[in-house]
Amino acid sequence: MPSHTFVLNGQPVTVEAPDDMPLLWVLRDKLGVTGPKYGCGVGVCRACTSHLDGQEFQPCTRSVKDCAGHTVTTIEGLADGEVLHPVQEAWLTCDVAQCGFCQPGQIMTAVALLRRTPNPTDTDIDQIQNICRCGTYPRIREAIKQAATRQGAKP
């Protein structure tokens, strides 16, 4: 079986998997990284949203072969040790989560948005396409605005 090496949450990893295996299954089933959730398997729900070389992507639609040699960050790699990322802090402060299933993907998308647009408008935030079945969109919007304020103009 082919082996694939990439950086996962700051640590180099090598995993044996078929070239066409979706990265989501490699993360969850082979590496035990369960933050990215399986929702639809076609990149629509965005529950698995993570970052590839700093850009958001859906690992359910990317093969492990395509990620070899790159840097993958999941929700598990977002905090700096015990210090939460400003978006994670805002999520807690604003009590965003209900069921919590989509929240890792929501947070990773919000972080990517704030890297691109440090002071997003409601229109910018409304462009986020992650699906939340609980409908916590107003709290998500508030948390993103709060995180933008906490981190200033820094990505």
Summary of the structure (lengths in Angstrom):
residues: 155
radius of gyration: 15.3
end to end distance: 38.7
largest distance: 47.5
contacts: 475
relative contact order: 0.16
helix: 37%
strand: 16%
